[in-house]
Amino acid sequence: MPALARLDQASGDDFDVITVSTDRGGRDVAQAFYDEIGISNPPLFTDAKGKSARALGIRGLPATLIMNAKGEELARYYGPAEWDHEDVVAYLRALAGKS
């Protein structure tokens, strides 16, 4: 999560980073996790009932979906990643057409 927070800061207007928590405890539990690890971004959304995860065919966590402005999926990745690594940021900017 800290790497996603740094990616969100580095992205500027090139692309948006959002998180969706599927914790059944809802927003309070997800916000407590943000507070515990000392981050306030990226924006936090919740899906305690897993409806969006099912609709998107999420098969494991953590899952990352790269979407374009039209809501079309460009890429999908399962597992942790070094999201703020310069190569990853460059790749995401290229996907967003901002390189």
C-alpha distances in whole Angstrom, upper triangle without the diagonal:
4,5,5,6,9,10,10,13,14,15,18,20,20,17,15,11,11,9,12,12,14,15,19,18,17,16,17,15,12,12,13,10,8,12,11,8,10,8,10,9,9,12,11,14,15,17,19,22,20,22,20,19,22,23,21,22,19,20,17,13,10,12,12,15,16,19,22,23,25,23,24,21,21,19,17,15,14,12,9,10,10,9,10,13,17,18,15,15,19,19,17,19,22,21,21,25,24,24
4,5,5,6,9,10,11,12,14,17,19,19,17,16,12,13,12,15,15,18,18,22,21,20,18,19,17,14,14,14,11,9,12,11,8,8,7,10,9,10,13,13,16,18,21,22,25,23,26,24,22,26,27,24,25,22,23,20,16,14,16,15,18,18,21,23,24,27,25,26,24,23,21,20,18,17,15,11,11,10,9,9,12,15,17,15,15,18,19,17,19,22,22,22,25,23,24
4,5,5,6,9,10,10,12,15,18,17,15,14,11,13,12,15,16,19,20,24,24,22,21,22,20,17,17,18,15,13,15,15,11,12,10,12,11,10,14,15,18,19,22,23,26,24,26,23,22,26,26,23,24,21,22,19,16,13,14,13,16,16,19,21,23,25,23,24,22,21,19,17,15,15,13,10,8,6,5,5,8,12,13,11,11,15,15,14,16,19,19,19,22,20,21
4,5,5,6,9,10,10,13,15,15,13,11,7,9,9,12,14,17,18,22,22,20,18,20,18,15,15,17,14,12,15,15,12,13,10,11,8,7,11,12,14,16,19,21,23,21,23,20,19,23,23,21,22,19,20,18,15,12,13,11,13,13,16,18,19,22,20,21,19,18,16,15,14,14,13,10,9,8,6,7,10,13,14,11,11,14,15,12,15,18,17,17,20,19,19
4,5,5,6,9,10,12,15,15,13,11,8,9,10,13,15,18,19,23,22,20,18,19,18,15,14,16,13,10,13,14,11,10,7,8,5,5,9,11,14,17,20,22,25,23,25,22,21,25,26,23,25,22,24,21,18,15,16,14,16,16,18,20,20,24,22,23,21,21,20,19,17,18,17,14,13,11,9,8,12,14,16,14,13,16,17,15,16,20,19,18,21,20,21
4,5,5,6,9,11,14,14,13,12,10,12,13,17,18,22,23,26,26,24,22,23,22,18,18,19,16,14,16,16,13,12,9,11,9,9,13,15,18,20,23,25,28,26,28,25,24,28,28,25,27,24,26,23,20,17,18,16,18,17,19,20,21,25,23,24,23,22,20,20,18,19,18,15,13,10,8,6,10,11,14,12,10,14,16,14,15,18,19,18,20,18,19
4,5,5,6,9,12,11,10,9,8,11,12,16,18,21,23,26,26,24,22,24,23,19,19,21,18,15,18,19,16,15,12,13,10,9,12,14,17,20,22,25,27,25,26,23,22,26,26,23,25,22,24,22,19,16,16,13,15,13,16,17,18,21,20,21,19,18,17,17,16,17,16,14,11,9,6,5,8,10,12,9,7,11,12,10,11,15,15,14,17,15,15
4,6,5,7,10,10,8,7,5,8,10,14,17,20,22,25,25,22,20,22,21,18,17,19,17,14,17,19,16,15,11,11,7,6,9,12,15,18,21,23,26,24,25,22,22,25,25,22,24,22,24,23,20,17,17,14,15,13,15,16,16,20,19,20,19,18,18,18,17,19,18,16,14,13,9,9,12,13,15,12,10,13,14,11,12,16,15,14,17,15,17
4,6,6,10,11,10,10,9,12,14,18,20,23,25,28,27,25,22,24,23,20,19,21,19,16,17,19,16,14,11,11,8,8,11,14,18,21,24,26,29,27,28,25,25,29,29,26,28,26,28,26,23,20,20,17,18,17,18,19,19,23,22,23,22,22,21,21,21,22,21,19,17,14,12,9,13,13,16,14,11,14,16,14,13,17,18,16,18,16,17
4,6,9,9,10,10,10,13,16,20,22,25,27,30,30,28,25,27,26,23,22,24,22,19,21,22,19,17,15,14,12,11,14,17,20,23,26,29,31,29,30,27,27,30,30,27,29,26,28,27,24,21,21,18,18,16,18,18,19,22,22,23,22,20,20,21,20,22,21,19,16,13,10,8,10,10,13,11,8,11,13,11,11,14,15,14,16,13,14
4,6,6,6,7,8,12,15,18,21,24,26,30,30,27,25,27,27,23,22,25,23,20,22,24,21,19,16,15,12,11,13,17,19,22,24,27,30,28,28,25,25,28,27,24,26,25,27,26,23,20,19,16,16,14,15,14,15,19,18,19,19,17,17,19,19,21,21,19,16,14,11,9,12,11,13,11,8,10,12,9,8,12,13,11,13,10,12
4,6,7,8,10,13,17,20,23,26,28,31,31,28,26,28,28,24,23,26,24,21,23,25,22,21,17,16,13,12,14,17,20,23,26,29,31,29,30,26,27,30,29,26,29,27,30,29,26,24,22,19,19,16,17,16,15,19,19,21,21,20,20,22,22,24,24,22,20,18,15,13,15,14,16,15,11,13,15,12,10,14,15,12,14,11,13
4,6,7,11,14,17,20,24,27,29,32,32,29,26,29,29,26,25,28,26,23,25,28,25,23,20,18,15,13,15,18,20,23,26,29,31,29,29,25,26,29,28,25,28,27,30,29,27,25,23,19,18,16,15,14,12,16,17,19,19,18,20,21,22,25,26,24,22,20,17,16,18,17,18,16,13,14,15,12,10,13,14,10,12,9,12
4,7,10,14,17,20,23,26,29,32,32,30,27,30,30,26,26,29,27,24,26,28,26,24,21,20,16,14,16,19,21,24,26,29,31,29,28,25,25,28,27,24,27,25,28,27,26,23,21,18,16,13,13,11,11,15,16,17,17,15,17,19,20,23,24,22,20,18,15,14,16,14,15,13,10,11,12,9,6,10,10,7,8,6,9
4,7,10,14,16,20,23,25,28,29,26,24,27,27,23,23,26,24,21,24,26,24,23,19,18,14,12,13,16,17,20,22,26,27,25,25,21,21,25,23,20,23,22,25,24,22,20,18,14,13,10,10,9,9,13,13,14,14,13,14,16,17,20,21,20,18,17,13,13,15,15,15,13,10,11,12,8,7,10,9,7,9,9,11
4,7,10,13,17,20,22,25,25,23,20,23,23,19,19,22,21,18,21,23,21,20,16,15,11,9,9,12,13,17,19,22,24,22,22,18,19,22,21,19,21,20,23,22,20,18,16,13,12,10,10,10,10,13,12,14,14,14,15,16,17,19,20,19,17,17,13,13,16,16,17,14,12,14,14,10,11,14,12,10,13,12,15
4,7,10,13,16,19,22,22,20,18,20,20,16,16,19,17,15,18,20,18,17,14,13,9,6,7,10,11,14,16,20,22,20,20,17,17,20,20,17,20,18,20,19,17,14,13,10,10,9,10,12,12,15,13,15,14,14,14,14,14,16,17,15,14,14,11,12,15,16,17,13,12,14,14,11,12,15,13,12,16,15,17
4,7,10,13,16,18,19,16,14,17,17,13,14,17,15,13,16,18,17,17,13,12,8,5,5,6,7,11,13,16,18,16,17,14,14,18,17,15,18,16,19,18,15,13,12,10,10,10,11,13,13,16,13,15,14,16,15,14,15,16,16,15,15,16,13,14,18,19,20,16,15,18,17,14,16,18,16,15,19,18,21
4,6,10,12,15,16,13,12,14,14,10,11,14,12,11,15,16,15,15,12,11,9,7,6,5,6,8,10,13,15,14,15,12,12,16,16,14,16,14,16,15,12,10,10,9,10,12,13,16,16,18,15,17,16,17,16,14,14,14,14,14,14,15,13,15,18,20,21,17,17,20,19,16,18,21,19,18,22,22,24
4,6,9,12,13,10,10,13,12,9,11,14,13,12,16,17,16,17,15,14,12,10,9,6,5,5,6,9,12,10,11,9,9,13,13,12,14,12,15,13,11,10,10,10,11,13,14,17,17,19,15,17,16,18,17,15,15,14,15,15,16,18,16,18,21,24,24,20,20,23,22,19,21,23,21,20,24,24,27
4,6,9,10,8,8,11,9,6,9,12,10,11,14,15,15,16,15,14,13,12,11,7,6,5,6,7,10,9,12,11,10,13,15,14,15,13,15,13,10,10,11,12,14,16,17,20,21,22,19,21,19,21,19,17,16,15,15,15,17,19,17,20,23,26,26,22,23,26,24,22,24,27,24,24,28,28,30
4,6,8,8,9,12,10,9,12,14,13,14,17,17,18,20,18,18,17,16,14,11,9,6,5,5,7,6,9,9,8,11,13,13,13,11,12,11,9,10,11,13,14,18,19,22,23,23,20,21,19,22,20,17,17,15,15,16,19,21,20,23,26,28,28,25,25,28,27,24,27,29,26,26,30,30,32
4,5,6,8,10,7,7,11,12,11,13,15,15,16,19,18,18,18,17,16,12,11,8,7,5,8,9,12,13,11,14,16,17,17,14,15,13,11,12,14,16,18,21,22,26,26,27,24,25,23,25,23,20,19,17,17,17,20,22,22,24,27,30,30,27,27,31,29,27,30,32,29,29,33,33,35
4,5,9,10,8,9,13,13,13,16,18,18,19,21,21,21,21,20,18,15,13,9,8,4,7,8,12,13,13,14,17,18,18,16,17,15,14,15,17,19,21,24,25,28,29,29,25,27,25,28,26,23,22,20,20,21,24,26,25,28,31,34,34,30,31,34,33,30,33,35,32,32,36,36,38
4,7,7,5,8,10,10,11,14,15,16,18,19,19,19,20,19,18,14,13,10,10,7,10,12,15,16,16,18,20,21,21,19,20,18,16,17,19,21,23,26,27,30,30,31,27,29,28,30,28,25,25,22,22,22,25,27,26,28,31,34,35,31,32,35,34,31,34,36,34,33,37,37,39
4,6,6,6,9,10,11,13,15,16,17,19,18,17,17,17,15,11,9,6,7,5,9,11,13,14,14,17,18,19,20,18,20,18,16,17,18,19,21,24,24,27,27,28,24,27,25,28,27,24,24,22,22,22,24,26,25,27,30,33,33,30,30,33,32,29,31,34,31,31,34,34,37
4,5,5,6,8,10,10,12,14,15,16,15,14,14,14,12,8,8,6,9,8,12,13,15,15,16,19,20,20,22,20,22,20,18,17,18,19,21,23,23,26,26,27,24,26,25,28,27,24,24,23,22,22,24,25,23,25,29,31,32,29,28,32,31,28,30,32,30,29,33,33,35
4,6,5,6,9,10,10,12,14,15,15,14,15,16,14,11,11,10,12,11,14,16,18,19,19,22,23,24,25,23,24,22,20,19,21,22,24,26,27,29,29,30,27,30,29,31,30,27,26,25,24,23,25,26,25,26,30,33,34,31,30,34,33,30,32,35,33,32,36,35,37
4,5,5,6,9,10,10,13,14,14,14,16,16,15,11,12,10,12,10,14,15,18,18,18,21,23,23,24,21,22,20,17,17,19,20,22,25,26,29,29,31,27,29,28,30,28,26,24,22,21,20,23,24,23,25,28,31,32,29,29,33,32,29,32,34,32,32,35,35,37
4,5,5,6,9,10,11,12,12,11,12,12,11,8,9,8,10,10,14,14,17,16,16,19,21,20,22,19,20,18,15,14,16,17,19,21,23,25,26,27,24,26,25,26,25,22,21,20,19,18,20,21,20,21,25,28,29,25,25,29,28,25,28,31,29,28,32,31,33
4,5,5,6,9,10,10,10,9,11,12,10,8,10,10,13,13,17,17,20,19,19,22,24,23,25,22,24,21,18,17,19,19,21,23,24,26,26,28,26,28,27,28,27,25,24,22,21,20,21,22,21,22,25,28,29,26,26,29,29,26,28,31,30,28,32,31,33
4,5,5,6,9,10,10,11,13,14,14,11,13,13,16,15,18,19,22,22,21,25,26,26,27,24,25,22,19,18,20,21,24,26,27,30,30,32,29,31,30,31,29,27,25,24,22,20,22,23,22,23,26,29,31,28,27,31,31,29,31,34,32,31,35,34,36
4,5,5,6,8,9,10,12,13,13,11,13,13,15,15,18,18,21,21,20,23,25,24,25,21,22,19,16,15,17,18,21,23,25,28,28,30,28,29,27,28,27,24,22,20,18,17,19,19,19,20,23,26,28,25,25,28,28,26,28,31,30,29,33,32,33
4,6,5,6,5,6,8,10,10,9,12,13,16,16,20,20,22,21,20,24,25,24,25,22,24,21,17,15,18,18,20,22,23,26,26,29,26,28,26,27,26,23,22,21,19,17,18,18,17,18,21,24,26,23,22,26,26,24,26,29,28,27,30,29,30
4,6,5,6,7,10,13,13,12,15,15,19,19,22,23,25,24,24,27,29,28,29,26,27,24,21,19,21,22,24,25,27,29,29,32,29,32,30,31,29,27,26,24,22,20,21,21,20,20,24,26,28,26,25,29,29,27,29,32,31,30,33,32,33
4,6,8,10,13,15,16,14,17,17,20,20,23,23,26,25,25,28,30,29,29,26,27,23,20,18,21,22,25,26,28,31,32,34,31,33,31,32,30,27,25,24,21,19,20,20,20,20,23,26,28,26,26,30,30,28,30,33,32,31,35,33,34
4,6,9,11,13,15,14,17,18,20,20,24,24,26,25,24,27,29,27,28,25,26,22,19,17,19,20,23,24,26,29,30,32,30,31,29,29,27,25,23,21,19,16,17,17,17,17,20,23,25,22,22,26,27,25,27,30,29,29,32,30,31
4,7,10,12,14,14,17,18,22,22,26,25,28,26,26,29,31,29,30,27,28,25,21,19,22,21,24,25,27,29,29,32,30,32,30,30,28,27,25,24,21,19,19,18,17,17,20,23,25,23,22,26,27,25,26,30,29,28,31,30,31
4,6,8,10,11,14,16,20,21,24,24,26,24,23,27,28,26,28,25,26,24,20,18,19,19,21,22,23,25,26,28,26,28,27,27,26,24,22,22,20,17,17,16,15,15,18,21,23,20,19,23,24,22,23,26,26,25,28,26,27
4,7,8,9,12,15,19,20,23,23,25,23,23,27,27,26,28,25,27,25,21,19,20,19,21,21,22,24,24,27,25,27,26,27,26,24,23,23,22,19,19,19,17,16,20,22,24,22,20,24,24,22,23,26,26,24,27,25,27
3,5,7,11,14,17,19,23,22,23,21,21,25,25,23,25,23,25,23,19,17,18,16,18,18,19,20,20,23,21,24,22,23,22,21,21,21,20,18,17,16,14,14,17,19,21,19,17,20,21,18,19,23,22,20,23,22,24
4,6,10,13,16,18,21,20,21,18,19,22,22,20,23,20,23,21,18,15,15,14,15,15,16,17,17,20,18,21,19,20,19,19,18,19,18,16,16,15,12,13,17,18,20,17,15,19,19,16,17,20,19,18,21,20,22
4,7,10,14,16,19,18,19,16,17,21,21,19,22,20,23,21,18,16,16,15,15,16,16,17,17,19,17,20,19,21,20,19,20,20,20,19,19,19,16,16,20,22,23,20,18,21,21,18,19,22,21,19,22,21,24
4,7,10,12,16,15,16,14,15,19,19,18,20,18,21,19,16,15,15,14,15,16,17,19,19,21,18,21,20,21,21,19,19,19,19,18,19,19,17,18,22,24,25,21,20,24,23,20,22,25,23,21,25,24,27
4,7,10,12,12,13,11,12,16,16,15,18,16,19,18,15,15,14,14,14,16,16,18,18,19,16,19,18,21,20,19,19,19,19,19,20,21,19,21,24,26,27,23,22,25,24,21,23,26,23,22,25,26,28
4,6,9,9,10,10,11,14,14,15,17,15,17,16,14,14,14,15,15,18,18,21,21,21,18,20,20,22,21,19,19,19,19,19,21,23,21,23,26,28,29,25,25,28,27,24,26,28,26,25,28,29,31
4,6,5,7,7,8,10,11,12,14,12,15,15,13,14,13,15,15,18,18,21,21,21,18,20,19,22,21,18,19,18,19,20,22,24,22,25,28,30,30,26,26,29,28,25,27,29,26,25,29,30,32
4,6,8,10,10,12,14,15,16,14,16,15,14,15,15,17,18,21,21,25,25,25,22,23,22,25,24,21,21,19,20,21,23,26,24,27,30,33,33,29,29,32,31,28,30,32,29,29,33,33,36
4,6,8,9,9,12,13,14,13,15,15,15,16,16,18,19,22,22,25,25,25,21,23,22,25,24,21,22,20,21,23,25,28,27,29,32,35,34,31,31,34,32,29,32,34,30,30,34,35,37
4,6,5,6,9,10,10,9,11,12,12,13,13,15,15,19,19,22,23,22,19,20,19,22,20,18,18,17,18,20,22,25,24,27,30,32,31,28,28,31,29,26,29,30,27,27,31,32,34
4,5,5,6,9,10,10,13,14,15,16,15,16,16,19,18,21,21,20,17,18,17,21,20,18,19,18,20,22,25,27,26,29,31,33,32,29,29,32,29,26,29,30,27,27,30,32,34
4,5,5,6,8,9,12,13,13,14,12,13,12,15,14,17,18,17,13,15,14,17,17,15,16,16,18,20,22,25,22,25,28,30,29,25,26,28,26,23,25,26,23,23,26,28,30
4,6,5,6,5,8,9,10,11,9,11,11,14,14,18,19,19,15,15,14,17,15,13,14,13,15,17,19,22,21,24,26,28,28,24,25,27,24,22,25,26,23,23,27,28,30
4,5,5,6,8,11,12,14,12,14,13,17,17,20,21,20,16,16,15,18,17,15,16,15,18,20,22,26,24,27,29,32,30,27,28,30,27,25,28,28,25,25,29,31,33
4,6,8,11,13,15,16,14,14,13,15,15,17,19,17,13,14,13,16,16,14,16,16,19,22,24,26,25,28,30,31,30,26,27,29,26,24,26,27,23,23,27,29,31
4,6,9,11,13,14,11,11,9,12,12,15,16,15,11,11,10,13,12,11,13,13,16,19,20,23,21,24,26,28,26,23,24,25,22,20,23,23,20,20,24,26,28
4,6,9,12,13,10,12,11,14,14,18,20,18,15,14,12,14,13,11,12,12,15,18,20,23,22,26,27,29,27,24,25,27,24,22,25,25,21,23,26,28,30
4,6,8,9,7,9,9,13,14,18,20,20,16,15,12,15,13,9,10,9,12,15,17,20,19,23,24,27,25,21,23,25,22,20,24,24,21,22,26,27,29
4,7,9,8,11,12,16,17,21,23,23,19,18,15,17,14,11,11,8,11,14,17,21,20,24,25,28,26,22,25,27,24,22,26,26,23,25,28,30,31
4,6,6,10,12,16,18,22,24,24,21,20,17,18,15,11,10,7,8,11,14,18,18,22,23,26,24,21,23,26,23,22,25,26,23,25,28,29,30
3,5,9,11,15,17,21,24,24,21,20,17,18,15,12,10,7,7,9,12,15,15,19,20,24,23,19,21,24,22,20,24,25,23,24,27,28,29
4,7,10,13,16,20,22,23,20,20,17,17,14,11,8,6,5,7,10,13,13,16,18,21,20,17,19,21,19,18,21,23,21,22,25,26,27
4,7,10,13,16,19,20,16,16,13,14,11,7,6,5,6,8,10,13,12,16,18,20,19,16,17,20,17,16,19,20,18,19,23,23,24
4,7,10,13,16,17,14,14,10,11,8,6,5,6,8,9,9,12,10,14,15,18,17,13,14,16,14,12,16,17,14,15,19,20,21
4,6,10,13,14,10,10,7,8,6,5,7,9,11,13,13,15,13,16,17,19,17,14,15,16,14,11,14,15,12,13,17,18,19
4,7,10,11,9,8,6,5,5,6,8,12,14,15,14,15,12,15,16,17,15,12,12,14,11,8,11,12,8,9,13,14,16
4,7,8,6,5,4,5,7,9,12,15,17,18,17,19,15,18,19,20,18,15,15,16,13,10,12,13,9,9,12,14,16
4,5,5,5,7,7,10,12,15,18,21,21,20,21,17,19,21,20,19,16,15,16,13,11,11,11,8,7,10,12,15
4,5,7,10,10,13,16,18,21,24,24,23,23,20,21,23,22,22,19,17,18,16,13,13,14,11,9,11,13,16
4,6,9,11,14,16,19,22,25,26,25,26,22,24,26,25,24,22,20,21,19,16,16,16,13,11,13,16,19
4,6,9,12,13,17,19,22,23,22,24,21,23,25,25,24,20,20,21,18,15,16,17,13,12,15,17,20
4,6,9,11,15,18,21,22,22,23,20,23,24,24,23,20,19,20,17,15,16,16,12,12,14,17,19
4,6,8,11,14,17,19,18,20,18,21,22,22,20,17,18,18,15,13,15,15,11,12,14,17,19
4,7,11,14,17,18,17,19,16,19,19,19,17,14,15,15,12,10,12,11,8,10,12,15,16
4,7,10,13,15,14,16,14,17,17,18,16,13,14,15,11,10,13,12,9,11,14,16,17
4,7,10,12,12,15,13,17,17,19,17,13,15,16,13,12,15,15,12,14,18,19,20
4,7,9,9,12,11,15,15,17,15,12,15,16,13,13,16,17,14,16,19,21,21
4,7,9,12,12,16,17,19,18,15,17,19,17,16,20,20,18,20,23,24,24
4,7,10,11,15,15,19,17,14,17,20,17,17,21,21,20,22,25,25,25
4,7,9,12,13,16,15,13,15,18,16,16,19,21,20,21,24,24,24
4,5,9,9,12,12,9,12,14,13,13,16,18,17,19,22,21,21
4,6,6,9,10,8,10,13,12,13,15,17,17,19,21,20,19
4,6,8,9,6,7,11,10,10,12,14,14,15,18,17,17
4,6,8,7,6,10,11,10,12,15,15,16,18,16,16
4,6,5,6,9,10,11,12,14,15,17,18,17,15
4,5,5,6,9,10,10,12,14,15,16,14,12
4,5,5,6,9,10,10,12,14,15,14,12
4,5,5,6,9,10,11,12,14,13,12
4,5,5,6,9,10,10,12,11,10
4,5,5,6,9,10,10,9,7
4,5,5,6,9,10,10,8
4,5,5,6,9,9,9
4,5,5,6,5,5
4,5,5,6,5
4,5,8,8
4,5,8
4,6
4
